[in-house]
Amino acid sequence: MPTAKIVGVIIAFIVAGILALLSFRSFKEKGFLLNNAYLYATEEERKTMDKKPWYRQSAIAFALISMAFIFMGVHMITEMKVFLILEFLAIAGAVIYAIVSSIMINRREK
């Protein structure tokens, strides 16, 4: 395996690990909330908002993206097309989940 490919695999797995850690911390509702709803909220809105659904949304999205990076690393090692397809499905799932869950959370808040 060429050196560039090894470096790519290592980077993919490191990113997957970081995202998995962020997902775990979000499921535990620990640390900074990395979510647009929170980041774009004013200080007053941040004090009054229910952060639990936004932590859950971030946790699931980070988990799905982490899976995509794992599939990417495995695809680079094995060059099997199935892992490329799984990678794209995980990314598409993360995008669709983020949109649908944002709509559902906003409906519940109103």
VENTAHU-V759831 format. One line per field, one symbol per residue. psi: psi as a letter, one per 20 degrees, with the letter a starting at -180 (. if undefined). A space follows every 10 residues. Layout:
psi = ???
This chain:
psi = pqghgggggg gghggggghh ghgghhhilq apomphhghi qrgghhhiqo ighhgggggg ghgghghghg hgghghghkp hhhgghghhg ghhggggggg hgggghghh.
